[in-house]
């Protein structure tokens, strides 16, 4: 494929309009100060190099220059030793001998500025203000104090400013505004504007991880990847088609100047933080001076987390620093830290980053330490790191446990071939009868590989039965923690693999009891393992029709996802499980929260491996709601990405969702193309993913005219679900058949729905009974149930049947027609921006009211038991739907949306 050049536009402000507005507001504000709040004499934009300070200042200047004179003075390292060097352009008419008289210089500077201003207000812009010579700084500070000018400064840190300007900041006369890297959403928007097209979630995550959100580096990185073909245009979307690793060389150039400014002790401190990946603040202060830690924090190079661990501000910076540390110095640093805190001898409290440093320092890892580190890395969704630990072991003697972890890592990365080869080597190494532990671990590892292909599902289930027979010889019941050697651990491993098999094959009821025991046991041991097992249990409960248990567990786990100590990868996998659990039981608002939190959650760590189903969560949710246009705007680039790389069999689900989204948008031609591609798509997706995709496919085909065939297939699915004990799926199949017009299934649907406690069931019960009895009141109630769930297309389906009866009174008719019209507007495919102009969901309305009342994002997140990032995601959607860009406009826009005056 030929290389495509990106459009050469500059990076836009993209989400930073509020910062520009704040700068302009401060510099134009005429208000005098008080003793408590001094008048603002200027603004300082502080942040690391490449963060976009100069660009933001330039945007502010554009907004100011119509009625304010803005003079741009230049500071540099070679001019910093020259008295009044930065003011040279303003002092050209001053005699050289006058430069020794401070008052004359001050007067000459003011005269020159006033002659240029012509009566306008004056503002001085100084980039890299930390390189300003001290004499120029004194003059500018005095002019600001006399209200002759206002200042707009950029620099890396307040501590680096000349003394006079630093005092203005410390005393509150110059307001410091910290400039942060792009958030994930800002980065995606910026890249899409630059490239002139949408990018896939996978490409966005990798760009964010490699660039750290720094606009300067992002510019070079994106262009480099486009030129090399690693980032290419496919079907109108920009997709990742190669590794980003080879392009990270550019990052060294970005940070070189910043690192050169550090003194020897500050550099040593940063090296320890980078090499360890994360180090306890107490351990760090045993070997470095606290002033060096404070300086690095002030310069925006390290951060101290709530868990009291110190980390580099971004993995990108840490990687650059590690690459610059010679092997000998890395070893010396490791020895100094390990002398005070020998973490590798007490791994229960250690971080895998410290173990990785042990390996990089040339130390040999003990076998158990390597295995424990590999297991934790796998638990944290870092399979490449797990393989790195396992590579230190002798392949001839590493044993079944190490092979199982390696197989787990390869399966997580979609590399089944390597996993099978490892198992073949393991089996050939058994020269005598394996022990029970070796046999169980080997067979369960093989099961994980067999589950990835439908052809070998039966073989995988046979393996589980064999293991179960050995571990529970008298019965299928038992408790984790049996007093027999290793039996408890092996049973827990069996339970986890049984749940995995249920996810793949659809045999949900068999996995719940044991998983409940495993979850209970894990709560006492590991926050990560507890969260993963709990989210699996929640999903199994939902898929088995135990909605109340699933909802209660989901609420508890969503609160703990952001708990201190939970790894990002574990949180992402848990949110994926919780998304599907809430989707199944009809809690669409909660599912949407989980889906939006997934977007970009692990974008900052390139070690974390996220499956394609996480990228599809939000568009799937939108299709279920009936929002075809909004869903398509997300699905198109994900389909393009999956056409390039589909390690998890997710393309089939994406194509079927795309087909249904096209039908909802009125584009049957595009839907037909997606369905045609689906027919030739060989998918080995998990049963649950395949079933969701099948519903989308049949709904699309029915809407395109093949209604009877779709209904027959849905009834066949319902019969199969009934035989397999999947009651909730029987209800879903019958419910979709009824919505497509199969009135004959209504009695069976009513009976099936009456036995389950699931969010959709009140809708299905009333829809089914109303359809059989032609009771318009029940159908109206069904439409209202669907509206409460947030499923707009289900509202329309029930409302159309009710209105067709012609028996509802005028009040009901008006109410139902209005509800149906509202839902149809929500489903309008002509939306230009995702979410633009659409009504708010109940959770978005709740958050909007809180924000309009003045609550901060942190306060809202605390009250609703969600993360701050989730609140930010909702506000992004709220602003789009209300067509506003400022928080201050929220109260009025919300009142208008609710039909009130503020």
Secondary structure, DSSP 8 states (H G I E B T S, - for coil): -------------TT-HHHHHHHHHHHH------SSS----EEEEE--TTSSHHHHHHHHHHHHTTTEEEEEEE--TTTTTSTTGGGGGG-TTS-GGGGG-HHHHHHHHHHHHHHHHTTSEEEEEEETGGGS-HHHHHHHHHHHHTTS-EEEEEES-GGGS-HHHHHHHHTTSEEEEE-----HHHHHHHHHHHHTSEE-HHHHHHHHHHHTT-HHHHHHHHHHHHHHTSEEEETTEEEE-S-SGGGTTHHHHHHHHHHHTS-HHHHHHHHHHHHHSSEEHHHHHHHS-HHHHHHHHHTTSEEE-TTSEEEESSHHHHHHHHHHS-HHHHHHHHHHHHHH--GGGSGGG--HHHHHHHHHTT----HHHHHHHHHHHHHTT-HHHHHHHHTTS-TTTSHHHHHHHHHHHHHHTT-HHHHHHHHHHHHHH--S---HHHHHHHHHHHHHHHTTSGGGHHHHHHHHHHHHHHHSSS-S---TT-SSTTHHHHHHHHHHHHHHHHHHH---GGGHHHHHHHHHHHTTT-HHHHHHHHHHHHHHHHHTTBHHHHHHHHHHHHHHTTSTT--HHHHHHHHHHHHHHHHHTT-HHHHHHHHHHHTTTTTT-TT----HHHHHHHHHHHHHHT-HHHHHHHHHHHHHHHHH--TTS-HHHHHHHHHHHHHHTT-HHHHHHHHHHHHT------HHHHHHHHHHHHHHHHHTT-HHHHHHHHHHHHHHHHHHT-HHHHHHHHHHHHHTT-GGGHHHHHHHHHT-B-TTHHHHHHHHHHHHHT-HHHHHHHHHHHHHHT-HHHHHHHHHHHHHH--S-HHHHHHHHHHHHHHHHHT-TT-SSTTTT----HHHHHHHHHHHTT--HHHHHHHHT--HHHHHHHHHHHHHHHT---GGGHHHHHHHHTT---
